[in-house]
Amino acid sequence: MARHGLIGNLLPIAVFIELAGAILLVVGYRTRFTCLTLAGFCVVTALLFHANFADKTQMFHFLKNAAIAGGLLALYVSGPGRMSFDGLGEGAE
């Protein structure tokens, strides 16, 4: 991160966002908010760290982050399932 001009102290924050977001998605708590947050994180990460399209490896990682963001946005649209924390109260009528 320091090589790209960012503060090295941001690394623990980035790791926390990734781990906490993954756990929240697995259990289905605040799914839509988490999806938007992680999708935004993926796009920002791709633009900051993988925008050298002349390098095939960087292009691969850029497209990987774009695909992950797309999958997260698809989950945002479809919403959580019935077995998630978000879905527990739905359909109880």
mmCIF file as gemmi writes it, N, C-alpha and C atoms, coordinates in Angstrom:
data_model
loop_
_atom_site.group_PDB
_atom_site.id
_atom_site.type_symbol
_atom_site.label_atom_id
_atom_site.label_alt_id
_atom_site.label_comp_id
_atom_site.label_asym_id
_atom_site.label_entity_id
_atom_site.label_seq_id
_atom_site.pdbx_PDB_ins_code
_atom_site.Cartn_x
_atom_site.Cartn_y
_atom_site.Cartn_z
_atom_site.occupancy
_atom_site.B_iso_or_equiv
_atom_site.pdbx_formal_charge
_atom_site.auth_seq_id
_atom_site.auth_asym_id
_atom_site.pdbx_PDB_model_num
ATOM 1 N N . MET Axp A 1 ? 0.825 -1.186 0 1 0 ? 1 A 1
ATOM 2 C CA . MET Axp A 1 ? 0 0 0 1 0 ? 1 A 1
ATOM 3 C C . MET Axp A 1 ? 0.87 1.25 0 1 0 ? 1 A 1
ATOM 4 N N . ALA Axp A 2 ? 1.984 1.197 0.728 1 0 ? 2 A 1
ATOM 5 C CA . ALA Axp A 2 ? 2.869 2.356 0.767 1 0 ? 2 A 1
ATOM 6 C C . ALA Axp A 2 ? 3.472 2.625 -0.607 1 0 ? 2 A 1
ATOM 7 N N . ARG Axp A 3 ? 3.693 1.575 -1.373 1 0 ? 3 A 1
ATOM 8 C CA . ARG Axp A 3 ? 4.241 1.723 -2.713 1 0 ? 3 A 1
ATOM 9 C C . ARG Axp A 3 ? 3.295 2.523 -3.619 1 0 ? 3 A 1
ATOM 10 N N . HIS Axp A 4 ? 1.993 2.476 -3.316 1 0 ? 4 A 1
ATOM 11 C CA . HIS Axp A 4 ? 0.996 3.2 -4.106 1 0 ? 4 A 1
ATOM 12 C C . HIS Axp A 4 ? 0.654 4.557 -3.509 1 0 ? 4 A 1
ATOM 13 N N . GLY Axp A 5 ? 1.397 4.981 -2.493 1 0 ? 5 A 1
ATOM 14 C CA . GLY Axp A 5 ? 1.191 6.293 -1.905 1 0 ? 5 A 1
ATOM 15 C C . GLY Axp A 5 ? 0.143 6.343 -0.817 1 0 ? 5 A 1
ATOM 16 N N . LEU Axp A 6 ? -0.259 5.194 -0.32 1 0 ? 6 A 1
ATOM 17 C CA . LEU Axp A 6 ? -1.243 5.169 0.761 1 0 ? 6 A 1
ATOM 18 C C . LEU Axp A 6 ? -0.561 4.86 2.086 1 0 ? 6 A 1
ATOM 19 N N . ILE Axp A 7 ? -1.177 5.265 3.151 1 0 ? 7 A 1
ATOM 20 C CA . ILE Axp A 7 ? -0.628 5.051 4.484 1 0 ? 7 A 1
ATOM 21 C C . ILE Axp A 7 ? -0.675 3.56 4.808 1 0 ? 7 A 1
ATOM 22 N N . GLY Axp A 8 ? 0.434 3.03 5.315 1 0 ? 8 A 1
ATOM 23 C CA . GLY Axp A 8 ? 0.51 1.617 5.659 1 0 ? 8 A 1
ATOM 24 C C . GLY Axp A 8 ? -0.418 1.221 6.788 1 0 ? 8 A 1
ATOM 25 N N . ASN Axp A 9 ? -0.842 2.191 7.591 1 0 ? 9 A 1
ATOM 26 C CA . ASN Axp A 9 ? -1.748 1.885 8.701 1 0 ? 9 A 1
ATOM 27 C C . ASN Axp A 9 ? -3.154 1.541 8.225 1 0 ? 9 A 1
ATOM 28 N N . LEU Axp A 10 ? -3.438 1.74 6.94 1 0 ? 10 A 1
ATOM 29 C CA . LEU Axp A 10 ? -4.759 1.411 6.409 1 0 ? 10 A 1
ATOM 30 C C . LEU Axp A 10 ? -4.928 -0.088 6.168 1 0 ? 10 A 1
ATOM 31 N N . LEU Axp A 11 ? -3.836 -0.842 6.165 1 0 ? 11 A 1
ATOM 32 C CA . LEU Axp A 11 ? -3.92 -2.283 5.904 1 0 ? 11 A 1
ATOM 33 C C . LEU Axp A 11 ? -4.79 -3.015 6.928 1 0 ? 11 A 1
ATOM 34 N N . PRO Axp A 12 ? -4.624 -2.788 8.239 1 0 ? 12 A 1
ATOM 35 C CA . PRO Axp A 12 ? -5.521 -3.477 9.183 1 0 ? 12 A 1
ATOM 36 C C . PRO Axp A 12 ? -6.989 -3.111 8.98 1 0 ? 12 A 1
ATOM 37 N N . ILE Axp A 13 ? -7.256 -1.881 8.573 1 0 ? 13 A 1
ATOM 38 C CA . ILE Axp A 13 ? -8.638 -1.466 8.326 1 0 ? 13 A 1
ATOM 39 C C . ILE Axp A 13 ? -9.192 -2.213 7.116 1 0 ? 13 A 1
ATOM 40 N N . ALA Axp A 14 ? -8.373 -2.36 6.077 1 0 ? 14 A 1
ATOM 41 C CA . ALA Axp A 14 ? -8.81 -3.087 4.878 1 0 ? 14 A 1
ATOM 42 C C . ALA Axp A 14 ? -9.071 -4.553 5.204 1 0 ? 14 A 1
ATOM 43 N N . VAL Axp A 15 ? -8.203 -5.159 6.003 1 0 ? 15 A 1
ATOM 44 C CA . VAL Axp A 15 ? -8.397 -6.562 6.393 1 0 ? 15 A 1
ATOM 45 C C . VAL Axp A 15 ? -9.674 -6.7 7.212 1 0 ? 15 A 1
ATOM 46 N N . PHE Axp A 16 ? -9.917 -5.762 8.123 1 0 ? 16 A 1
ATOM 47 C CA . PHE Axp A 16 ? -11.134 -5.809 8.939 1 0 ? 16 A 1
ATOM 48 C C . PHE Axp A 16 ? -12.379 -5.697 8.062 1 0 ? 16 A 1
ATOM 49 N N . ILE Axp A 17 ? -12.378 -4.783 7.102 1 0 ? 17 A 1
ATOM 50 C CA . ILE Axp A 17 ? -13.538 -4.617 6.215 1 0 ? 17 A 1
ATOM 51 C C . ILE Axp A 17 ? -13.81 -5.906 5.455 1 0 ? 17 A 1
ATOM 52 N N . GLU Axp A 18 ? -12.759 -6.539 4.943 1 0 ? 18 A 1
ATOM 53 C CA . GLU Axp A 18 ? -12.94 -7.771 4.176 1 0 ? 18 A 1
ATOM 54 C C . GLU Axp A 18 ? -13.449 -8.914 5.047 1 0 ? 18 A 1
ATOM 55 N N . LEU Axp A 19 ? -12.853 -9.102 6.227 1 0 ? 19 A 1
ATOM 56 C CA . LEU Axp A 19 ? -13.277 -10.201 7.099 1 0 ? 19 A 1
ATOM 57 C C . LEU Axp A 19 ? -14.669 -9.966 7.681 1 0 ? 19 A 1
ATOM 58 N N . ALA Axp A 20 ? -14.91 -8.77 8.179 1 0 ? 20 A 1
ATOM 59 C CA . ALA Axp A 20 ? -16.231 -8.478 8.758 1 0 ? 20 A 1
ATOM 60 C C . ALA Axp A 20 ? -17.312 -8.573 7.69 1 0 ? 20 A 1
ATOM 61 N N . GLY Axp A 21 ? -17.035 -8.068 6.499 1 0 ? 21 A 1
ATOM 62 C CA . GLY Axp A 21 ? -18.01 -8.159 5.415 1 0 ? 21 A 1
ATOM 63 C C . GLY Axp A 21 ? -18.315 -9.591 5.031 1 0 ? 21 A 1
ATOM 64 N N . ALA Axp A 22 ? -17.284 -10.424 4.974 1 0 ? 22 A 1
ATOM 65 C CA . ALA Axp A 22 ? -17.494 -11.837 4.638 1 0 ? 22 A 1
ATOM 66 C C . ALA Axp A 22 ? -18.351 -12.53 5.694 1 0 ? 22 A 1
ATOM 67 N N . ILE Axp A 23 ? -18.064 -12.266 6.963 1 0 ? 23 A 1
ATOM 68 C CA . ILE Axp A 23 ? -18.836 -12.89 8.042 1 0 ? 23 A 1
ATOM 69 C C . ILE Axp A 23 ? -20.28 -12.414 8 1 0 ? 23 A 1
ATOM 70 N N . LEU Axp A 24 ? -20.486 -11.116 7.79 1 0 ? 24 A 1
ATOM 71 C CA . LEU Axp A 24 ? -21.856 -10.594 7.719 1 0 ? 24 A 1
ATOM 72 C C . LEU Axp A 24 ? -22.624 -11.191 6.55 1 0 ? 24 A 1
ATOM 73 N N . LEU Axp A 25 ? -21.96 -11.41 5.422 1 0 ? 25 A 1
ATOM 74 C CA . LEU Axp A 25 ? -22.64 -12.025 4.276 1 0 ? 25 A 1
ATOM 75 C C . LEU Axp A 25 ? -22.979 -13.485 4.539 1 0 ? 25 A 1
ATOM 76 N N . VAL Axp A 26 ? -22.072 -14.207 5.19 1 0 ? 26 A 1
ATOM 77 C CA . VAL Axp A 26 ? -22.313 -15.632 5.453 1 0 ? 26 A 1
ATOM 78 C C . VAL Axp A 26 ? -23.519 -15.819 6.359 1 0 ? 26 A 1
ATOM 79 N N . VAL Axp A 27 ? -23.625 -14.993 7.406 1 0 ? 27 A 1
ATOM 80 C CA . VAL Axp A 27 ? -24.758 -15.145 8.324 1 0 ? 27 A 1
ATOM 81 C C . VAL Axp A 27 ? -25.996 -14.406 7.836 1 0 ? 27 A 1
ATOM 82 N N . GLY Axp A 28 ? -25.833 -13.521 6.865 1 0 ? 28 A 1
ATOM 83 C CA . GLY Axp A 28 ? -26.989 -12.831 6.306 1 0 ? 28 A 1
ATOM 84 C C . GLY Axp A 28 ? -27.493 -11.69 7.16 1 0 ? 28 A 1
ATOM 85 N N . TYR Axp A 29 ? -26.596 -10.972 7.798 1 0 ? 29 A 1
ATOM 86 C CA . TYR Axp A 29 ? -26.988 -9.83 8.621 1 0 ? 29 A 1
ATOM 87 C C . TYR Axp A 29 ? -26.654 -8.539 7.881 1 0 ? 29 A 1
ATOM 88 N N . ARG Axp A 30 ? -27.644 -7.663 7.709 1 0 ? 30 A 1
ATOM 89 C CA . ARG Axp A 30 ? -27.477 -6.395 6.979 1 0 ? 30 A 1
ATOM 90 C C . ARG Axp A 30 ? -26.866 -6.656 5.599 1 0 ? 30 A 1
ATOM 91 N N . THR Axp A 31 ? -27.466 -7.594 4.898 1 0 ? 31 A 1
ATOM 92 C CA . THR Axp A 31 ? -26.91 -8.098 3.651 1 0 ? 31 A 1
ATOM 93 C C . THR Axp A 31 ? -26.792 -7.023 2.585 1 0 ? 31 A 1
ATOM 94 N N . ARG Axp A 32 ? -27.819 -6.263 2.377 1 0 ? 32 A 1
ATOM 95 C CA . ARG Axp A 32 ? -27.788 -5.273 1.289 1 0 ? 32 A 1
ATOM 96 C C . ARG Axp A 32 ? -26.763 -4.176 1.553 1 0 ? 32 A 1
ATOM 97 N N . PHE Axp A 33 ? -26.7 -3.678 2.764 1 0 ? 33 A 1
ATOM 98 C CA . PHE Axp A 33 ? -25.702 -2.666 3.114 1 0 ? 33 A 1
ATOM 99 C C . PHE Axp A 33 ? -24.288 -3.236 2.961 1 0 ? 33 A 1
ATOM 100 N N . THR Axp A 34 ? -24.099 -4.457 3.41 1 0 ? 34 A 1
ATOM 101 C CA . THR Axp A 34 ? -22.785 -5.098 3.313 1 0 ? 34 A 1
ATOM 102 C C . THR Axp A 34 ? -22.388 -5.304 1.86 1 0 ? 34 A 1
ATOM 103 N N . CYS Axp A 35 ? -23.334 -5.695 1.027 1 0 ? 35 A 1
ATOM 104 C CA . CYS Axp A 35 ? -23.039 -5.883 -0.401 1 0 ? 35 A 1
ATOM 105 C C . CYS Axp A 35 ? -22.592 -4.587 -1.048 1 0 ? 35 A 1
ATOM 106 N N . LEU Axp A 36 ? -23.303 -3.507 -0.787 1 0 ? 36 A 1
ATOM 107 C CA . LEU Axp A 36 ? -22.915 -2.218 -1.368 1 0 ? 36 A 1
ATOM 108 C C . LEU Axp A 36 ? -21.552 -1.76 -0.86 1 0 ? 36 A 1
ATOM 109 N N . THR Axp A 37 ? -21.301 -1.954 0.425 1 0 ? 37 A 1
ATOM 110 C CA . THR Axp A 37 ? -20.017 -1.558 0.998 1 0 ? 37 A 1
ATOM 111 C C . THR Axp A 37 ? -18.876 -2.348 0.382 1 0 ? 37 A 1
ATOM 112 N N . LEU Axp A 38 ? -19.017 -3.664 0.304 1 0 ? 38 A 1
ATOM 113 C CA . LEU Axp A 38 ? -17.955 -4.488 -0.256 1 0 ? 38 A 1
ATOM 114 C C . LEU Axp A 38 ? -17.792 -4.273 -1.763 1 0 ? 38 A 1
ATOM 115 N N . ALA Axp A 39 ? -18.88 -4.038 -2.475 1 0 ? 39 A 1
ATOM 116 C CA . ALA Axp A 39 ? -18.769 -3.76 -3.904 1 0 ? 39 A 1
ATOM 117 C C . ALA Axp A 39 ? -18.013 -2.455 -4.126 1 0 ? 39 A 1
ATOM 118 N N . GLY Axp A 40 ? -18.323 -1.444 -3.356 1 0 ? 40 A 1
ATOM 119 C CA . GLY Axp A 40 ? -17.589 -0.186 -3.435 1 0 ? 40 A 1
ATOM 120 C C . GLY Axp A 40 ? -16.125 -0.364 -3.093 1 0 ? 40 A 1
ATOM 121 N N . PHE Axp A 41 ? -15.854 -1.167 -2.076 1 0 ? 41 A 1
ATOM 122 C CA . PHE Axp A 41 ? -14.472 -1.463 -1.683 1 0 ? 41 A 1
ATOM 123 C C . PHE Axp A 41 ? -13.728 -2.146 -2.824 1 0 ? 41 A 1
ATOM 124 N N . CYS Axp A 42 ? -14.377 -3.091 -3.5 1 0 ? 42 A 1
ATOM 125 C CA . CYS Axp A 42 ? -13.744 -3.784 -4.625 1 0 ? 42 A 1
ATOM 126 C C . CYS Axp A 42 ? -13.444 -2.837 -5.78 1 0 ? 42 A 1
ATOM 127 N N . VAL Axp A 43 ? -14.368 -1.944 -6.077 1 0 ? 43 A 1
ATOM 128 C CA . VAL Axp A 43 ? -14.16 -0.998 -7.178 1 0 ? 43 A 1
ATOM 129 C C . VAL Axp A 43 ? -13.025 -0.033 -6.847 1 0 ? 43 A 1
ATOM 130 N N . VAL Axp A 44 ? -13.029 0.499 -5.628 1 0 ? 44 A 1
ATOM 131 C CA . VAL Axp A 44 ? -11.964 1.423 -5.225 1 0 ? 44 A 1
ATOM 132 C C . VAL Axp A 44 ? -10.612 0.717 -5.243 1 0 ? 44 A 1
ATOM 133 N N . THR Axp A 45 ? -10.568 -0.5 -4.732 1 0 ? 45 A 1
ATOM 134 C CA . THR Axp A 45 ? -9.325 -1.268 -4.728 1 0 ? 45 A 1
ATOM 135 C C . THR Axp A 45 ? -8.835 -1.525 -6.146 1 0 ? 45 A 1
ATOM 136 N N . ALA Axp A 46 ? -9.737 -1.872 -7.03 1 0 ? 46 A 1
ATOM 137 C CA . ALA Axp A 46 ? -9.35 -2.124 -8.422 1 0 ? 46 A 1
ATOM 138 C C . ALA Axp A 46 ? -8.784 -0.867 -9.068 1 0 ? 46 A 1
ATOM 139 N N . LEU Axp A 47 ? -9.44 0.258 -8.841 1 0 ? 47 A 1
ATOM 140 C CA . LEU Axp A 47 ? -8.984 1.504 -9.459 1 0 ? 47 A 1
ATOM 141 C C . LEU Axp A 47 ? -7.669 2.008 -8.869 1 0 ? 47 A 1
ATOM 142 N N . LEU Axp A 48 ? -7.47 1.81 -7.571 1 0 ? 48 A 1
ATOM 143 C CA . LEU Axp A 48 ? -6.247 2.297 -6.93 1 0 ? 48 A 1
ATOM 144 C C . LEU Axp A 48 ? -5.035 1.409 -7.191 1 0 ? 48 A 1
ATOM 145 N N . PHE Axp A 49 ? -5.232 0.099 -7.157 1 0 ? 49 A 1
ATOM 146 C CA . PHE Axp A 49 ? -4.089 -0.807 -7.159 1 0 ? 49 A 1
ATOM 147 C C . PHE Axp A 49 ? -3.905 -1.589 -8.457 1 0 ? 49 A 1
ATOM 148 N N . HIS Axp A 50 ? -4.929 -1.697 -9.277 1 0 ? 50 A 1
ATOM 149 C CA . HIS Axp A 50 ? -4.84 -2.572 -10.448 1 0 ? 50 A 1
ATOM 150 C C . HIS Axp A 50 ? -5.217 -1.862 -11.749 1 0 ? 50 A 1
ATOM 151 N N . ALA Axp A 51 ? -4.92 -0.579 -11.854 1 0 ? 51 A 1
ATOM 152 C CA . ALA Axp A 51 ? -5.32 0.183 -13.035 1 0 ? 51 A 1
ATOM 153 C C . ALA Axp A 51 ? -4.247 0.227 -14.122 1 0 ? 51 A 1
ATOM 154 N N . ASN Axp A 52 ? -3.156 -0.514 -13.946 1 0 ? 52 A 1
ATOM 155 C CA . ASN Axp A 52 ? -2.103 -0.581 -14.967 1 0 ? 52 A 1
ATOM 156 C C . ASN Axp A 52 ? -2.497 -1.647 -15.986 1 0 ? 52 A 1
ATOM 157 N N . PHE Axp A 53 ? -3.24 -1.251 -17.012 1 0 ? 53 A 1
ATOM 158 C CA . PHE Axp A 53 ? -3.773 -2.222 -17.959 1 0 ? 53 A 1
ATOM 159 C C . PHE Axp A 53 ? -2.735 -2.747 -18.929 1 0 ? 53 A 1
ATOM 160 N N . ALA Axp A 54 ? -1.555 -2.166 -18.951 1 0 ? 54 A 1
ATOM 161 C CA . ALA Axp A 54 ? -0.483 -2.684 -19.807 1 0 ? 54 A 1
ATOM 162 C C . ALA Axp A 54 ? 0.087 -3.981 -19.239 1 0 ? 54 A 1
ATOM 163 N N . ASP Axp A 55 ? -0.033 -4.16 -17.925 1 0 ? 55 A 1
ATOM 164 C CA . ASP Axp A 55 ? 0.439 -5.372 -17.257 1 0 ? 55 A 1
ATOM 165 C C . ASP Axp A 55 ? -0.715 -6.374 -17.21 1 0 ? 55 A 1
ATOM 166 N N . LYS Axp A 56 ? -0.503 -7.557 -17.785 1 0 ? 56 A 1
ATOM 167 C CA . LYS Axp A 56 ? -1.576 -8.554 -17.855 1 0 ? 56 A 1
ATOM 168 C C . LYS Axp A 56 ? -2.012 -9.025 -16.474 1 0 ? 56 A 1
ATOM 169 N N . THR Axp A 57 ? -1.074 -9.116 -15.536 1 0 ? 57 A 1
ATOM 170 C CA . THR Axp A 57 ? -1.42 -9.537 -14.177 1 0 ? 57 A 1
ATOM 171 C C . THR Axp A 57 ? -2.333 -8.513 -13.514 1 0 ? 57 A 1
ATOM 172 N N . GLN Axp A 58 ? -2.021 -7.235 -13.682 1 0 ? 58 A 1
ATOM 173 C CA . GLN Axp A 58 ? -2.853 -6.192 -13.094 1 0 ? 58 A 1
ATOM 174 C C . GLN Axp A 58 ? -4.231 -6.146 -13.749 1 0 ? 58 A 1
ATOM 175 N N . MET Axp A 59 ? -4.274 -6.386 -15.044 1 0 ? 59 A 1
ATOM 176 C CA . MET Axp A 59 ? -5.559 -6.447 -15.744 1 0 ? 59 A 1
ATOM 177 C C . MET Axp A 59 ? -6.397 -7.614 -15.211 1 0 ? 59 A 1
ATOM 178 N N . PHE Axp A 60 ? -5.754 -8.754 -14.971 1 0 ? 60 A 1
ATOM 179 C CA . PHE Axp A 60 ? -6.448 -9.915 -14.413 1 0 ? 60 A 1
ATOM 180 C C . PHE Axp A 60 ? -7.052 -9.572 -13.054 1 0 ? 60 A 1
ATOM 181 N N . HIS Axp A 61 ? -6.275 -8.931 -12.191 1 0 ? 61 A 1
ATOM 182 C CA . HIS Axp A 61 ? -6.764 -8.584 -10.858 1 0 ? 61 A 1
ATOM 183 C C . HIS Axp A 61 ? -7.849 -7.502 -10.916 1 0 ? 61 A 1
ATOM 184 N N . PHE Axp A 62 ? -7.728 -6.579 -11.861 1 0 ? 62 A 1
ATOM 185 C CA . PHE Axp A 62 ? -8.776 -5.571 -12.047 1 0 ? 62 A 1
ATOM 186 C C . PHE Axp A 62 ? -10.094 -6.244 -12.424 1 0 ? 62 A 1
ATOM 187 N N . LEU Axp A 63 ? -10.033 -7.15 -13.388 1 0 ? 63 A 1
ATOM 188 C CA . LEU Axp A 63 ? -11.248 -7.84 -13.828 1 0 ? 63 A 1
ATOM 189 C C . LEU Axp A 63 ? -11.804 -8.745 -12.731 1 0 ? 63 A 1
ATOM 190 N N . LYS Axp A 64 ? -10.923 -9.341 -11.919 1 0 ? 64 A 1
ATOM 191 C CA . LYS Axp A 64 ? -11.371 -10.157 -10.779 1 0 ? 64 A 1
ATOM 192 C C . LYS Axp A 64 ? -12.161 -9.301 -9.805 1 0 ? 64 A 1
ATOM 193 N N . ASN Axp A 65 ? -11.623 -8.113 -9.481 1 0 ? 65 A 1
ATOM 194 C CA . ASN Axp A 65 ? -12.337 -7.229 -8.563 1 0 ? 65 A 1
ATOM 195 C C . ASN Axp A 65 ? -13.663 -6.755 -9.163 1 0 ? 65 A 1
ATOM 196 N N . ALA Axp A 66 ? -13.677 -6.496 -10.468 1 0 ? 66 A 1
ATOM 197 C CA . ALA Axp A 66 ? -14.919 -6.095 -11.118 1 0 ? 66 A 1
ATOM 198 C C . ALA Axp A 66 ? -15.953 -7.226 -11.071 1 0 ? 66 A 1
ATOM 199 N N . ALA Axp A 67 ? -15.505 -8.464 -11.251 1 0 ? 67 A 1
ATOM 200 C CA . ALA Axp A 67 ? -16.425 -9.606 -11.181 1 0 ? 67 A 1
ATOM 201 C C . ALA Axp A 67 ? -16.974 -9.793 -9.773 1 0 ? 67 A 1
ATOM 202 N N . ILE Axp A 68 ? -16.12 -9.626 -8.77 1 0 ? 68 A 1
ATOM 203 C CA . ILE Axp A 68 ? -16.585 -9.743 -7.382 1 0 ? 68 A 1
ATOM 204 C C . ILE Axp A 68 ? -17.613 -8.656 -7.089 1 0 ? 68 A 1
ATOM 205 N N . ALA Axp A 69 ? -17.341 -7.425 -7.531 1 0 ? 69 A 1
ATOM 206 C CA . ALA Axp A 69 ? -18.294 -6.329 -7.328 1 0 ? 69 A 1
ATOM 207 C C . ALA Axp A 69 ? -19.616 -6.637 -8.026 1 0 ? 69 A 1
ATOM 208 N N . GLY Axp A 70 ? -19.555 -7.205 -9.228 1 0 ? 70 A 1
ATOM 209 C CA . GLY Axp A 70 ? -20.782 -7.584 -9.932 1 0 ? 70 A 1
ATOM 210 C C . GLY Axp A 70 ? -21.567 -8.644 -9.189 1 0 ? 70 A 1
ATOM 211 N N . GLY Axp A 71 ? -20.885 -9.627 -8.647 1 0 ? 71 A 1
ATOM 212 C CA . GLY Axp A 71 ? -21.561 -10.656 -7.863 1 0 ? 71 A 1
ATOM 213 C C . GLY Axp A 71 ? -22.197 -10.088 -6.602 1 0 ? 71 A 1
ATOM 214 N N . LEU Axp A 72 ? -21.505 -9.171 -5.96 1 0 ? 72 A 1
ATOM 215 C CA . LEU Axp A 72 ? -22.066 -8.536 -4.764 1 0 ? 72 A 1
ATOM 216 C C . LEU Axp A 72 ? -23.291 -7.698 -5.108 1 0 ? 72 A 1
ATOM 217 N N . LEU Axp A 73 ? -23.26 -7.03 -6.252 1 0 ? 73 A 1
ATOM 218 C CA . LEU Axp A 73 ? -24.436 -6.253 -6.665 1 0 ? 73 A 1
ATOM 219 C C . LEU Axp A 73 ? -25.598 -7.163 -7.044 1 0 ? 73 A 1
ATOM 220 N N . ALA Axp A 74 ? -25.306 -8.345 -7.592 1 0 ? 74 A 1
ATOM 221 C CA . ALA Axp A 74 ? -26.373 -9.307 -7.877 1 0 ? 74 A 1
ATOM 222 C C . ALA Axp A 74 ? -27.011 -9.795 -6.575 1 0 ? 74 A 1
ATOM 223 N N . LEU Axp A 75 ? -26.188 -10.021 -5.554 1 0 ? 75 A 1
ATOM 224 C CA . LEU Axp A 75 ? -26.724 -10.41 -4.25 1 0 ? 75 A 1
ATOM 225 C C . LEU Axp A 75 ? -27.518 -9.271 -3.636 1 0 ? 75 A 1
ATOM 226 N N . TYR Axp A 76 ? -27.087 -8.038 -3.853 1 0 ? 76 A 1
ATOM 227 C CA . TYR Axp A 76 ? -27.832 -6.877 -3.372 1 0 ? 76 A 1
ATOM 228 C C . TYR Axp A 76 ? -29.238 -6.855 -3.976 1 0 ? 76 A 1
ATOM 229 N N . VAL Axp A 77 ? -29.329 -7.13 -5.278 1 0 ? 77 A 1
ATOM 230 C CA . VAL Axp A 77 ? -30.623 -7.093 -5.96 1 0 ? 77 A 1
ATOM 231 C C . VAL Axp A 77 ? -31.515 -8.239 -5.497 1 0 ? 77 A 1
ATOM 232 N N . SER Axp A 78 ? -30.951 -9.442 -5.377 1 0 ? 78 A 1
ATOM 233 C CA . SER Axp A 78 ? -31.768 -10.604 -5 1 0 ? 78 A 1
ATOM 234 C C . SER Axp A 78 ? -32.108 -10.614 -3.52 1 0 ? 78 A 1
ATOM 235 N N . GLY Axp A 79 ? -31.274 -10.008 -2.699 1 0 ? 79 A 1
ATOM 236 C CA . GLY Axp A 79 ? -31.544 -9.932 -1.268 1 0 ? 79 A 1
ATOM 237 C C . GLY Axp A 79 ? -31.181 -11.203 -0.543 1 0 ? 79 A 1
ATOM 238 N N . PRO Axp A 80 ? -31.289 -11.16 0.768 1 0 ? 80 A 1
ATOM 239 C CA . PRO Axp A 80 ? -30.942 -12.33 1.577 1 0 ? 80 A 1
ATOM 240 C C . PRO Axp A 80 ? -32.009 -13.415 1.476 1 0 ? 80 A 1
ATOM 241 N N . GLY Axp A 81 ? -31.624 -14.615 1.78 1 0 ? 81 A 1
ATOM 242 C CA . GLY Axp A 81 ? -32.569 -15.724 1.772 1 0 ? 81 A 1
ATOM 243 C C . GLY Axp A 81 ? -33.348 -15.83 3.067 1 0 ? 81 A 1
ATOM 244 N N . ARG Axp A 82 ? -34.265 -16.787 3.105 1 0 ? 82 A 1
ATOM 245 C CA . ARG Axp A 82 ? -35.099 -16.959 4.308 1 0 ? 82 A 1
ATOM 246 C C . ARG Axp A 82 ? -34.303 -17.421 5.515 1 0 ? 82 A 1
ATOM 247 N N . MET Axp A 83 ? -33.184 -18.101 5.291 1 0 ? 83 A 1
ATOM 248 C CA . MET Axp A 83 ? -32.404 -18.639 6.397 1 0 ? 83 A 1
ATOM 249 C C . MET Axp A 83 ? -31.392 -17.641 6.953 1 0 ? 83 A 1
ATOM 250 N N . SER Axp A 84 ? -31.402 -16.414 6.491 1 0 ? 84 A 1
ATOM 251 C CA . SER Axp A 84 ? -30.481 -15.393 6.98 1 0 ? 84 A 1
ATOM 252 C C . SER Axp A 84 ? -31.1 -14.653 8.162 1 0 ? 84 A 1
ATOM 253 N N . PHE Axp A 85 ? -30.283 -13.917 8.882 1 0 ? 85 A 1
ATOM 254 C CA . PHE Axp A 85 ? -30.814 -13.082 9.955 1 0 ? 85 A 1
ATOM 255 C C . PHE Axp A 85 ? -31.785 -12.049 9.404 1 0 ? 85 A 1
ATOM 256 N N . ASP Axp A 86 ? -31.478 -11.507 8.234 1 0 ? 86 A 1
ATOM 257 C CA . ASP Axp A 86 ? -32.375 -10.524 7.616 1 0 ? 86 A 1
ATOM 258 C C . ASP Axp A 86 ? -33.704 -11.143 7.215 1 0 ? 86 A 1
ATOM 259 N N . GLY Axp A 87 ? -33.706 -12.411 6.849 1 0 ? 87 A 1
ATOM 260 C CA . GLY Axp A 87 ? -34.908 -13.065 6.352 1 0 ? 87 A 1
ATOM 261 C C . GLY Axp A 87 ? -35.733 -13.769 7.409 1 0 ? 87 A 1
ATOM 262 N N . LEU Axp A 88 ? -35.28 -13.779 8.66 1 0 ? 88 A 1
ATOM 263 C CA . LEU Axp A 88 ? -36.015 -14.504 9.695 1 0 ? 88 A 1
ATOM 264 C C . LEU Axp A 88 ? -37.398 -13.951 9.953 1 0 ? 88 A 1
ATOM 265 N N . GLY Axp A 89 ? -37.565 -12.641 9.916 1 0 ? 89 A 1
ATOM 266 C CA . GLY Axp A 89 ? -38.86 -12.03 10.214 1 0 ? 89 A 1
ATOM 267 C C . GLY Axp A 89 ? -39.799 -11.981 9.016 1 0 ? 89 A 1
ATOM 268 N N . GLU Axp A 90 ? -39.294 -12.279 7.826 1 0 ? 90 A 1
ATOM 269 C CA . GLU Axp A 90 ? -40.129 -12.176 6.627 1 0 ? 90 A 1
ATOM 270 C C . GLU Axp A 90 ? -41.017 -13.413 6.485 1 0 ? 90 A 1
ATOM 271 N N . GLY Axp A 91 ? -42.181 -13.225 5.985 1 0 ? 91 A 1
ATOM 272 C CA . GLY Axp A 91 ? -43.077 -14.329 5.7 1 0 ? 91 A 1
ATOM 273 C C . GLY Axp A 91 ? -43.734 -14.933 6.918 1 0 ? 91 A 1
ATOM 274 N N . ALA Axp A 92 ? -43.747 -14.201 8.035 1 0 ? 92 A 1
ATOM 275 C CA . ALA Axp A 92 ? -44.342 -14.724 9.259 1 0 ? 92 A 1
ATOM 276 C C . ALA Axp A 92 ? -45.828 -14.428 9.364 1 0 ? 92 A 1
ATOM 277 N N . GLU Axp A 93 ? -46.404 -13.774 8.357 1 0 ? 93 A 1
ATOM 278 C CA . GLU Axp A 93 ? -47.817 -13.408 8.438 1 0 ? 93 A 1
ATOM 279 C C . GLU Axp A 93 ? -48.673 -14.606 8.427 1 0 ? 93 A 1
